[in-house]
């Protein structure tokens, strides 16, 4: 984060990031040393837990519950030391009460680790000591949440506890039998249903390693590398600094778990340069805000929500990355185009190239570099595959030395290039760096990223183990890159540079732990909310409430859910926001969608609430990322936030589209042609939407042209809408055909089944669900493998039993429900034919604007100064 220590506006941006992400205190002396040691110890503990060493050496082997307890204990201890009680509390001294809170909170969380064996012998039977520990732990956790995450989440957690205990006294619509103190202690603290539940488990198993990986990568210098590569490639274009800001923020967002850190790291350099070429201050800040926040939807980290989503949805982590890839990519492409349109409207230009640089030389250098990377990637892919096939498990003894040799060779190449230093954005003259030299100067930073992706997607290792191997490779780079560079450059005493690398490593380990305090506290506090939903049945109440308010309208329901997610997400980090909105609202989308005949995949519902929870990061008056960008740009924070929200509307429409068109999540893609068509039309649609909202396509658009462009966008993103109005998508077969149609169905696609009946709560339900189909067996066997037992009756099949956590259970089947029909795809033209009239409309608007006389651009004038 060294790049973010100051800004042209004089605002202490390092302090802003600290207060937002790693606490506002800066203690000195013994306290600083203690916190430093605890952070290092926490990072080392997490690396040990993720590695195969405990099982290989049979030393300090921890199960999931024990690790969750230690994870929260360290998070609580550091939270009370790093985060002061209030805004006016001392930033250098820690009062005695905070020491007491830190020690007591650490003990309450570690209680499950210390007395694990005793607690496992008396589940559900808490003692007086258990009750004291649990009550104190929950109270301290809520206070830590108030300090670290903000009052919003702490208030929600407190209200959830009140709701759990005061169930009998609640209004009839939300009343329940209530929870006793003994039950609450067991449920919230002494089991894995509450605080120590799935969310905290994901935080301790996966999230910490990825946050640590991002911190180490930043300390190694990758952040500076990404920014400079973006400038070298794009800075010369019209509005180049803004486009470079979008690309560099996207690259940083892939490894960063914080919107504010992303904005500050990149914005310190991008925003002044945007203003320099003519962007008004508030627009420069807004572009960086939108780009920085969108980093949270960019795989593989997604603000740490990707790992939680994989656990909640019950699919592999790599599947979540695949689902999130296209929406994230087209959102960034659209923002890139918005920056271009703003430059067009104001007649802006890019930054000057370096002296002696020619277009042919730049193109040749870039082409050779890309070709070299592609050839190297193929050699690695096929070479490693050949070695594994030849040597089996012994291939590791060849692969590791080969990777290290390749790393040394890359460092030798890097040593020929100058060190990556970011030019002063306020300098009077600024020339862009050469493309080829800039790309080559940091190629070794890509090795850990490639290793991470390889481990996740090719070797299919667990996210935790993949992040461990990637982090180990980064540790090697941190310790060796400076000595090797000094050696290859012929500098004196290259081994003395190991001390610099060691310092960077220690700072990276500390930074990773400090960054995890907020996530650890947030995931633990979210366990209170999740536990309340499970113990009181609040989820069903939310479904009924949304159904009543939306009056059965599917669009109304989605709009209402989006608004609720925006409100719940205000003032919360990405992880905390996602846990809350997914727990409360994702089941609502799936259930109410099925009742209207729309089968919504669970991952689509989770992505919907995740996107709108994230939109709160740019929404005034709470969006902290907007305030950070405005501080750098010397602009009005509210004006910057409003503009950033306007730019982010492109991200806001995507969830509505992929709820109805799951092709955008790459669900149901049947061929490479289908994939290319989906990706191509999605990109065109988002570019057209950007043009419509900016009022500029080929020329400045008239209002009716913008309206036509919005229709084109809608048609390209949801082509089936117009076709559904003319021809139904499905024909309904009798429920008695269930077994036959299950046998004829396509594996992996599932069978749309209409069911109706009365739930355990006494509510009559009619809905359409998706019965998963296996790849083998006849209809009866497929139904059984899905976890469903049916009995034939004169009225049709009746559900006799549903396997717990089976595919049928997750789909929404319940015992006693009757199958009233089976929906089969109707014979009609493919929905993709609707692309043709949409593209013809687009061509007509383009032609009409080209025939008009161009209007002189609006200069930014003094707004950019």
N, C-alpha and C positions, 0 to 999 in steps of 0.2 A: 504493500500500500504506500510505498514511499512516494509514488507519483501523486498522491492525493494530499500531501501535507499542507499545501497552500493553494491559493487560487488568485486569479487576477483581481477578484473583488475584495481581497483581504479577509475573507471568511476562513476560519480554521476548519477546513473540510475534514482533516483527520479527526478532529474532535467530534464533528457531526457523525462520521461513520462510527466512532467509538460509542457515542451515546445511543445510536440506533442499533448497532450490532454486537458490540463487545463491552458495553458498560462505559460509564462516564468517569469512573474513578482512575486516578493516577497516583497510587500510593508509592512511597519511597521506603528505602531501608529494608528492614526485616520483612515487612508486610509485602513489599514488591518481590522479594526473594521467595517468600512462601508461596504466593500466588503463581509465580513463575515455575516453581518446582511442582506444584500441584497440576498445572497445565501440562507440563512436560510428562509427568507421571500418567496423566489421563490419556494423552496421545499414545504413549508407549503401551499402556494397558490395552487400548483399543487395537493397536497393531498386533499385540500378542494374541488377543482373543480372535482376531480375524485370520491369523496365520495357521498353518497346519502344525506348528511346533508343539503346542500343548499336547496334542494327541500323539505326536511322534515321540516326544520326550516323556510323556505322562507326568507332566509337572503343571500344577495350577490350572487344571482343566475346569472350566466354568460352564454350567448349564445356562439356559436362556434366562431363567428367573434370577439367578445369582448375578449375572452380568447386568441385567436391567436395574437391579438394586444398587450396584456399585456405580453404574452410569448416572442414575438420578442423584445418588449421594454426592458425587463430585460436582454435578451441575448445581445442586442446591448450595453446597459450600461456597463455590465460586460466585454464585449469583448474589449472595448477601455481602460478599466482599467487593465485588466489582461494580454493583449497581447501588447507588445511594437511595435513601428513603424517599427523597423528594428533590425538586429542582434546586432548592436553596441549600441543600445539605452539602457538607464539605466534600471536595473532590480529592483531597489528599489524606485525610484522616478517617479512620473507621471507628465509629463509636462502640462502646462495650456491648450495647444491646445487639448490634449487628454480628459481633463475634459469637454471642450466645445463640442467636438465630442460626448462624452458619453451622455451629457445632451441633445444635439440636436437630436441625434439618438433615444434616449429614448422617447423624445416628438413626433418625427415624427411617430414612430410606435404606441405610445399610442394615437395618434390623432384619430384613428378609434374608440377607446374606449371612449375617452372624448366626442367626438362629434358624437357618433353613431346615435342618433335620428335625428339630423340635416342632416347628410349624407344620411340617408335612405329616406329622403323626396325629394332628388334631384339626383337620380342615373344617371350617364352619363353626368352630367352638372357641372363639377368642377369649383370652383371659383378661383380667383387669389391666395388666401391663400392655397387652396387645391393643386394648381400646385406647389407653392413654397415648401410645405411640402413633396409632392410626389417626386419632383426632388431631394431635399436635402436628403430625406430618401433613395432613390435608390443609390445616390452617396456614402452616408455613409455606406450603406449595402455592396456595392462592396469593399470599403476600409476595412471594418471589415472582409469581406471574405478573402481578401488578407492577412490580419494579422493572422487570425484564421485557415482557411482552407488551404491557400497557394495561390500563384499567378496563378496557372493553372485555377482554377475555376473562379477566379475574371476576368481573361482575357477572358474566354469563355463567361461569362455573359456580359462583356462590348462589345464584338464582336456581341453578339445577339442583343443588343440594337442598335448598329450601323446598323446591318442588317435590323432591323425593321424600322428605320427612313429612310434609304437610299435605300429602295426597288426599286424605279423607276430607280436608277442609277446603279443597279447591272447588271451583265451579263444576257443575255436572259434566260439562263437555270435556274437561281434562282431569276429572277426579280419578283417584286410584286408591288402593287399600293402604298405601304408605309403606315406608321402610323403617324397621326397627334399628336401634343403634348397633345391636349385635350383627344384624344382617348387613348394615352399611359398612361396618368395620371389615367384615369378611369380603364383601363385594368390592369395595373401593380400594382397600389397601393390602389385604392379606391374600389376594388371589390375582390372577391375570385377567380379570374381567373389567377392572377399573384403571387405576393409575398405572399399574404395571402391565398394561394390556398390549395390544398389537402395535399401537403407535409408538410407545416407548421402546418396544422390542425392535421395531424397524430403525428407530433412531440409534440404538446401541449396536445393531448388527450391520447396517448399511450406511446410514446417512453420515455418521461420524467419519467414516473412511473417505467418502466422497468430498466432504467439506475439507478434510485434511489434505486430500489430493489437490483440491483447488487452491488452498493456501500455500502448499509447497510449490505448485506450478507458478503461482504469482511471485513467490520469493525467488524462484529460479530465473525469472525475467520474461516469462511467457506473455504477461500482460503488455509489456512494452513492445514485444515482438509482434503481437497481433495488431496493435494500433499502427505501428509503422508499416507493416505489410499492407494494411487497408489503405493507408495514405499513398503508398507507392503505386498501388494498383488503380486507385480511384481519384486521387486528389486533383488530377488534371482535368477531370470531367466538369461539366457545368454543375455548379453547386457541389463540387467534389468533397469538401470537408464534411458536409452533411451526409453524403453517401458513405464516406469513410467511417463516420460516426455510427451509422446503421450497421455496417459490416463488422466493425471492431466490437461493438456492443453485442452483436450476435455471437461472435467468437468467444467473448468473455462470458456471456450468459450460459454457454455450454458447460462451463466449469464453475461458475459463481452461484452461490445460493442466496445472494442478497441483491435486491433492486438498487438500494442506496449505494452499496459498494460499487456496483457496476456503473451507475451514473457518475459517481465521483471519480472513479479510476479513469474512465474514458473521457468524461465530460470536461475535466480540467484542461484537456488539450483540444478536444473537438469543438467545444462551444466557442472559445475565443476565435478559433479559425473560421468557424461558420459566420460569426459576426464580422470578421475581417473581410470576407468576400461579399458581404452585403445582406446576410440574413438579419432580420430584426432580433433583438435580444430575446424576447419571449418565445419566438419561433425556434431559435437556436436551442433554447432550453427545453422546449416542448419536444423537439425531434429527439434529443438525447434522452429525455425522460421516457418517451414511448419506446425507444430502442432498448433502453436499459431494463425497463419493466418486462418487455417481451422476452428478455433473456430467460425469464422464469418458465416460459412455455417451450423452451428449446431443449430437446433431449441432448445429452443423456441424464442431466441432473434434475432439471425442471424445478428448481428451488426446493429440492429434496422431496417433492410430492410424488415423483414417479415411483419411488420405492413403496411409499404408503399405498398408492393406487394399486400397485401390483398385489399387495397383500389383501386389500379390501375387495378387489375384483376377483382375485383368485386366478390370475394368469401370470405367466412368466414376465419378468422385468423387461426382457427384450421385446415382448409383444406390446407393452406400453410404449416403449420407444418408437416402435413401428407405427402405432396408432397416432402418436403425437407429431410425427415427423412432417407430414404434409401440411397440416394447419400452421405449424410454426414457420415452415419455410415460406409459404405463400403470404403469411402475415408480414414477414420481414421484406419480402419482395415488394409488397404493396407500400410499405413505409419508405423503401428505397425510391419508389416511383413518386410518392408524395413529395419527397425532398427534391426530386427532379422537377416536378410540376411547380413547386414553389420557386425554384430557380428560374424556370421559364417565365413565370408571371412577373418576376422582378428583373429579368434580363441579366441574371448573374452569370459569372464564369468561374472556372476552376483556378487552381494555383499554378504558378509557373513550374515547368520542368527544370531539372538540373542542366547546366550548360553542357553542350556536346551530346545531349540525348536526342535520338531520332526515333520516329515512329517505327521504322523497320527494325531498328536495333532493339527497341523495347519489346516489340512483338516477338522477335526471334529469341531474345533472352527468356521471355516468359514461356514461350512454346517449348524451348529446350528444357527449362526447369520442370514444367508440367510433365513432359514426356519422360524425363528421368525419374520423376517420382512414380509415374505409372509403371514404368519398367521395373523399378525397384520393388514396388508393391507386388507385382505379379511374380517376380523372382522369389520374394519372401513367402508369398502364399503357396505357390506350387512347390518351392523348395522345402518348406516346413512340412507340407503334406507328404512329400516323398520320404523325408527323413522319418516321420512318425510311422509311416507304413513299413519302412525298412527296419527300424530299430525298436519300435514300440516304446515302452516306458523308459528305455535307456537313451532315447533321443534327447532328453533334457540335458544330458552331459555334453552334447554337441551344440544344441541350440543356444544355451546360455553363453558359452564362449564366443559363438558366432555373432550373437547380438552385441556383446561387449566390443568385439572387434569392429563391427559396423559402426558402433557409437564412437569409437576412437577415430575411425576414418572420417566420420561426419565432423567431429571436432577439429580434425586437421583441416578440412575444407573451410569450416567456420573461422578458423584462425587466420585465414587469408583476408577475411572481411573485417572492417572496423567494428568496434563495439556498438551495440544498439543504444543510442541515446536519443531521447525525444527532443526535437528542436523547441526552442522557446516560442510559444504561440503568439507572444507579444512582440517578437523581433520585427525590425523594420523590413527586412528582406527575408523571404523564406522560399527555398527551392526544394522540390520534392526529391526524396531519395530514389536511386535507381532500382528498378524492379528486381532484376535477377540477383543483384548483390544483397538486397534486403531480404529476399526469400531465403537465400542460402545462408545468411548470417544467423539464423535461428532454427535450422532444420532439426537439430537435436531435441528441441522442445516438443516436437511432434511424436517422438518415440514413445513416451509414456501414454500419450493419448491413443496412439495406434495399438499399443499393448493392451490398454483398457478395452478398446472396442473389440480387439481380437479375442480377448478372454471372455467377454460377454456374449458376443454374437457367433463366433466361430467355435471356440472351445466349449461354449455354453456353461462356463463356471458360474458359481453364485456371484451376485453383485459384490458381496463383502470380500470374497477371495480375489475377485478381479481387481477391485480397488486396492487390495493389499499388495498385489504384485505390481500394479501401476505405481503405487506410492513408494515401494521399495526401489523401483527403477528411478524414480525422482530423487530419492535420497542419494543414490549413487551419482546421479547427475549433479546434484548440489555439492557433493563432496569432491567431485573430480573435475568439473568443467573448468574452473578457474585455474587449477594447477596445470591441466593439460593445455589450455590456451596459452598460458605463460610459457610452457615448455616449447610448444610449436612455434611461438613467436620469438623464441630466443631470449626471453627476459631472465633476469637474474633471480636465483633462488625460487624456482617455481613451486617447490614443496611448501614454502611459507604461505602460499595462497590457500592451502588446505584450511588454515585458520579462518579465512573469510568464508569459505564454503560451510565450515562447521557452524559459524555464526548464523548464516542464512538458514541452515537446517534447524537450529534451535529456535530461531524466530518463527519459522514456519510451523514447527510443532506447537509452539505457544499460541500462535495465531489460530491454528486449527481448533484448539481447545477453547479459546476465547470465543470464537465464532459459534461454537456448539452450545454455549450456555443457553442462549435463547431458544434454540431448537429443542434441546433436552427438556427445558422447563415447559415449553409449549406443548410438546407431545405428552408429557406427563399430565399436565393440567387438562389436556383434551381427553385423557382417560376418564376424568370425572364426568365430562359431558357424555362420552360414549357409554360409560357405566350407567348413568341415569337413564339414557334412552333404552338400554337393554333391561333394566330392572323395573321400569315403570310403564313400558309400552308407549313412550312418548312419540315414537316414530309413526304409529298408527294414528295418533291424534293429529300430527302434522299433516298427514295425508288427507284426513277428513276435513281439516281446516282449509287447506289449499283448494280442495275440491269444492267446498261451499263458496269460498270467496271468488274462485274463477268461474263459478256457475257451469262447470262441466266443459268449458272451452279449453281445448288443448293449447292454443296459442296464448290464451289468457293465463293458463297455468304456467307456461314457460316464462312469460313476462313476469309473473308474480314471483316465481322462484328466482329469476335473475335479480329482481329488486331486493329480495331477502338476502341473497348471497352478497350483493353489493354492500348492504347495510352491515351484515355480519362480518364482512371482510375488512371494514374500515378500521384502521389503527392496528392491524394485526400483521405479523409476518406471513409469508406464503404458506409455510407448513401449518401453522395454527389455523389460518383461515380455511385451508383445504379440509383439515380434519373436521372442523365444525360444520361446514356447509355440506360436506359429503355425508356425514352422519345424519344430519337432519333432513336434507333436501334431495339427495340422490335417489333414495328409495321412493320418494314421492313421484319423481319423474317416471320411473319404471312402472310403478303401480297405476298411476292415473293414465299413463300412455297406453298400457295394456287394456284398460277399461274403455278406451276410445278406439281400440283396434290397431294402435300403433305399437309394434314390438320394438322397444328401445333396448339395444344392448347395454349391459350394465356399465361397460367402459365408456360408452357415449354419455350416459348420465353423469358419470364421475367427471369426465372432461368438461361437460357443460358447467357444472357447479364450480369446478376448478378455475375455469376461465373467468367467470363473473366474480368469484372471490378475489381473483388477482386484479381485476379491473379497479378494485378499490384502492390499489396502490397509486393510481394516477388521478383519482377522483378528489377534487377539492371538497371540503377544506382540510382533509386528513392526509392526503397523499404526500408522504415524506420525500419520495423521489423527486416530486415536482419542486419541493422547497429546496432540495440540494441543488438541482439544476438551476433554479432561479437565483440562488446565491452566487453561483459561478458566473451566470450571465448578467448579473446586476439588473434583474428584471422583476416585475411584480409577480410574487408567487401564485396568486390566484389567477392572474391572466395566463401565466405559464401553465398552470394546472388545467385550466379550461381548454387551452389550445391543445395540450397533450391528450386530454380526454377526447377531443374532437378527432385528433389523428388516430386515436386508439379505437374508434368506432369500427374500423375494419376488423379488429380482433373481436369486437363484441358481436358482430353478425355471424361469425363462423360457428359458434355453438348452436345457433338456431338452424343453421344449414346442415351440420353433420348429425343432428338429431333425426332429421328427415332423410338425409342422404348419407348413409354410413360409408359410402365409397370414399368420402373425404378422409375417413380414418383408416383407409386401406382395408376395410372389412368387406369380404365378399368379392375381392378382386380375383378374376378367373384366368387372366392371361396377361402377357406382357403388353399386348395391344390395348387391353382394358386399362392397365396401369398407366400407360403413356397418355391415353385419352383422358383419364381422370386427372392426372397431374397437369396436363396441358390446359385443359378447360378451367381448372381451378385457378391456375396462375393468371390466365386471361381474365377470368371473372374478378379477381381481386384488383387487377390493374384497372379494369373498367370501373369498379366501385370507387377506387381512389380518384379516378378522373371525375366521376360524378359528384363526389363530395367536395372536391377542390374547385369545381366549376371550370375546369380546363381540360380539354382533350387535345385536339390538334390546334384549336384556337380557344378563346374564351367561350364557354358554353352558355347557351340560352337556357332558361328554366326548363323548357319542354325537352331540350336535348339531354339535360341532366336526368330528367324523369325517364327518358327512353334508356339511358345508360343504366339506371337502376333496375329497370325491367330486364335488360340483357344480363346484368349481374345475377339477378334472382334465377333466371332461366338456366344459366350455366351452372350455378351451384345446386339448383334443385330442378333438374329437367323433368322429373316425373310429375310435377304439380299440374302442369297444363294437360298432360296426357291422362292423368287420373280424373280430370273433370269430364273427359269425353268417354273414356273406356276404363272400366274397373281393373285394378291391378291383379285381383285374385277372384277366382270363382270358389264358391263354397260347396264342398261335398258333405254328405251326411256323416255324422259321427260314427256310424257303423262301419265306415270304410277306414277307420283309424289304422288297423293292423296292416291292411293291404298298402295304404299310402305310406306308412312308415317303412315298409319293405322296399317300396319304389323310390323313396326319397334319396337325395344326394347327401352323402356323408359330409359333415362339416357345416352344412347350411342349416340344418334343423327343419322341423316341421311346424307350421303355424297351426295351432290347435285352439278352437274356441271352447271355453269351459265356463260353467256357472255352478253356483252353489252357495252355501252359507259358511262363513268362516267361524273359527272357534269363538270369536267375539260376538257372533250372532248377526253379522252383517251380510246381506245378500250381495253377491258379486257376479258380474258378467265381464269376462275379459278374454283377450287373445294372448296366448303365450307361445314361446318357441321351445318345442321339445327337441333337445339335442339328439342327433342320430350318430351312432358309431359307424365305423367303416365296414364291419363284418356282421353277418347274421341276417335272418329273415326279419319280418316285421315284429313278430313276438319277441325275438331275442333282442332286437334293437330297443324296444320299449322297456324290456326288463333291465338292459344295461344302463338305460337312462335313470334307473331307480324307481320305475313306475310299475305298480301292479294294478291291473284293471280287470273288471268283471263285466261280461256282456249281459245287458238287460234289454227288455223290449224298447225302452226309451233311448238306448244307446249305451256305450261303455261308461262304467262308473269307476272312479278311482277308489281302490281298496286300501292301498298303502303307498307311502312315498318314502324312499330311502333318505335318511338324514344326510344333509349336505350333498345330496346327489344332484345330477343335472336337472332332474325334474323338480327337486325341492327349490333349487335356485331360480328355476323358471317361474315358479308360482303355483304349482299344483298342490292341492291339499286333499286330504282324505275326505271322501264323500262327494267330491265335485263330479259333475257329469260332463262328458264330452259331447257338445251339441253340434259340432261341425269341424271340418278340417279345410283350411284355406290352401288352395293350389294355385300357382301362377297361371293367369289367364293367357290365352293366345292373343297377343297384341304386338304392335311394333315396339322395338327397343326404345327406351326413354331417350337414348342418345340422339335419336333423330331430331329432337327439339333443339339441339345445338345449331342446326342449319338456319332456322328462322332468326335465332338470336344473333348469329354471326352476320346475317344479312342486314339486320337492324343496325348492328355496329358499323358495318361498312357504309350504310346510308348516312349515319351521323358523321362518320369520318369524311365522306365525300362532300357533304353539305358544308362542313367547316373549312375544308380545303378550298372550296370555291369562294369563301368569304375573304374580304380584304383583312389582313392581320392588323391587330390593334397594338399600338406601342406598349411595351411592358411598363409595369408600375415599379418605379425605383423605390428602394427602401429608404433612401434619403438618410436623414440623421438617425433613423430608428436603429441602424446597425452599429452606431458608434457607441 
